[in-house]
């Protein structure tokens, strides 16, 4: 069975409950064999990376800077782009589906790009935007994102 690529997008200034949800999403994605894609730094990206790494999963960070400096330590692969926030398009382009957690402006950007690209976005405690699939738990987000 081919691996799924799922982006976990979210606020860098996330709440404790959003960080817990992101960590659990990362764990569950890794257990399912999915590749986790994210922005590669802290907040939701860092928590999802940590959860996936704890389970031995593959985590790809698509970084805004030209170096790997400051990226989170749980990445399997870190890809510096030097593109700033424009790298948000790369994150969602590389994914087959997106799980959004939290309400940062970058998260809203990733949601918009994902929807324009036709990607499903599963919304877990994030922006209330038409066209998103709202989910109540990390388990539901992951099940729907990987297509179970």
NORKAGI-V643437 format. One record per pair of residues at least 4 apart in sequence whose ideal C-beta (glycine too) atoms are under 6 Angstrom apart, sorted by the first residue. I is the first residue (numbers start at 1). J is the second residue. D is the distance in whole Angstrom. If there is no record, write none. Layout:
i=I j=J d=D
i=I j=J d=D
This chain:
i=3 j=33 d=6
i=3 j=35 d=6
i=4 j=34 d=4
i=4 j=96 d=6
i=4 j=146 d=5
i=5 j=35 d=5
i=5 j=37 d=6
i=5 j=95 d=5
i=5 j=96 d=5
i=6 j=29 d=6
i=6 j=34 d=5
i=6 j=95 d=6
i=6 j=97 d=5
i=6 j=145 d=5
i=7 j=37 d=4
i=7 j=91 d=5
i=7 j=92 d=6
i=7 j=95 d=4
i=7 j=98 d=5
i=8 j=25 d=6
i=8 j=36 d=6
i=8 j=38 d=5
i=8 j=48 d=4
i=8 j=99 d=5
i=9 j=98 d=6
i=9 j=100 d=5
i=9 j=107 d=5
i=9 j=110 d=4
i=10 j=14 d=6
i=10 j=22 d=6
i=10 j=44 d=3
i=10 j=101 d=4
i=10 j=102 d=4
i=10 j=107 d=5
i=11 j=43 d=5
i=11 j=44 d=6
i=11 j=102 d=3
i=11 j=103 d=6
i=11 j=104 d=4
i=11 j=107 d=6
i=12 j=42 d=6
i=12 j=43 d=4
i=12 j=104 d=6
i=14 j=18 d=4
i=14 j=19 d=5
i=14 j=43 d=5
i=14 j=44 d=5
i=14 j=102 d=5
i=18 j=101 d=5
i=18 j=102 d=5
i=18 j=125 d=6
i=19 j=47 d=4
i=21 j=101 d=6
i=21 j=124 d=6
i=21 j=138 d=5
i=22 j=44 d=4
i=22 j=47 d=4
i=22 j=48 d=4
i=22 j=101 d=5
i=23 j=47 d=4
i=23 j=50 d=6
i=23 j=51 d=4
i=24 j=138 d=4
i=25 j=48 d=6
i=25 j=99 d=6
i=25 j=138 d=5
i=25 j=141 d=6
i=25 j=142 d=6
i=26 j=36 d=6
i=26 j=48 d=4
i=26 j=51 d=3
i=26 j=52 d=4
i=27 j=51 d=4
i=27 j=55 d=5
i=28 j=142 d=4
i=29 j=34 d=4
i=29 j=36 d=5
i=29 j=52 d=6
i=29 j=142 d=6
i=30 j=52 d=4
i=30 j=55 d=4
i=30 j=57 d=3
i=31 j=55 d=6
i=32 j=146 d=5
i=34 j=146 d=6
i=35 j=58 d=5
i=36 j=48 d=6
i=36 j=52 d=5
i=36 j=59 d=5
i=37 j=60 d=5
i=37 j=91 d=6
i=37 j=94 d=5
i=37 j=95 d=5
i=38 j=45 d=4
i=38 j=48 d=6
i=38 j=61 d=6
i=39 j=45 d=5
i=40 j=45 d=6
i=40 j=61 d=2
i=40 j=63 d=5
i=40 j=71 d=5
i=40 j=75 d=6
i=40 j=78 d=6
i=41 j=45 d=6
i=42 j=46 d=4
i=44 j=101 d=5
i=44 j=102 d=5
i=46 j=72 d=4
i=49 j=59 d=5
i=49 j=72 d=5
i=49 j=74 d=4
i=49 j=75 d=6
i=50 j=74 d=5
i=52 j=57 d=4
i=52 j=59 d=5
i=53 j=74 d=4
i=58 j=76 d=5
i=59 j=75 d=5
i=59 j=76 d=5
i=60 j=77 d=5
i=61 j=71 d=6
i=61 j=75 d=4
i=61 j=78 d=5
i=62 j=79 d=5
i=62 j=87 d=5
i=62 j=90 d=5
i=62 j=91 d=5
i=63 j=71 d=6
i=63 j=78 d=6
i=63 j=80 d=5
i=64 j=84 d=5
i=64 j=87 d=5
i=65 j=80 d=6
i=66 j=80 d=5
i=66 j=82 d=4
i=67 j=80 d=6
i=68 j=78 d=5
i=68 j=80 d=6
i=71 j=75 d=6
i=71 j=78 d=5
i=81 j=87 d=5
i=83 j=87 d=4
i=88 j=109 d=5
i=88 j=110 d=5
i=88 j=113 d=6
i=89 j=93 d=6
i=89 j=113 d=5
i=92 j=98 d=6
i=92 j=110 d=6
i=92 j=113 d=5
i=92 j=114 d=4
i=92 j=119 d=6
i=97 j=119 d=6
i=97 j=120 d=5
i=97 j=145 d=4
i=98 j=114 d=5
i=98 j=119 d=5
i=98 j=121 d=5
i=99 j=122 d=5
i=99 j=141 d=5
i=99 j=145 d=5
i=100 j=107 d=6
i=100 j=111 d=5
i=100 j=121 d=6
i=100 j=123 d=5
i=100 j=126 d=4
i=101 j=124 d=5
i=101 j=126 d=6
i=102 j=107 d=6
i=102 j=126 d=6
i=103 j=126 d=6
i=103 j=127 d=6
i=108 j=127 d=6
i=111 j=121 d=5
i=114 j=119 d=4
i=114 j=121 d=5
i=115 j=131 d=5
i=121 j=132 d=5
i=122 j=133 d=5
i=122 j=135 d=5
i=122 j=141 d=5
i=122 j=144 d=5
i=122 j=145 d=5
i=123 j=132 d=4
i=123 j=134 d=5
i=124 j=135 d=5
i=124 j=141 d=5
i=135 j=140 d=4
i=135 j=141 d=4
i=136 j=140 d=6
i=141 j=145 d=6
i=143 j=148 d=5
